[in-house]
Amino acid sequence: SLRAAGEEALQELRERGQAALRASDAEVQQLVVCLEELDTRSRRQIDALRDANRVAMERNRELGDQVVQLHEQLGALKKANAASEAELADSKRREQALAQAN
């Protein structure tokens, strides 16, 4: 009868809908697993980058300290060089004075 055919069609639609819902749920579960894996990987990469950044910042501080020390050493060398040049000029003047005196 028509009613039985309608109920049968309705039942078939329900079964198809439930099958589609199960398939969709399985896809969603797969996506959740993939997202969790991506999240874990991303967190590991972020942690590794933080560690690398911390090491780089420490190295930068060390290099900055070395630059300051080298700058101070350069200043001391320039002063010593200027003193040596003044002493040399003074020595040359004395030498010329002695040469003129003789």
Beta strands, then each sheet from edge to edge (+ up, - down):
end
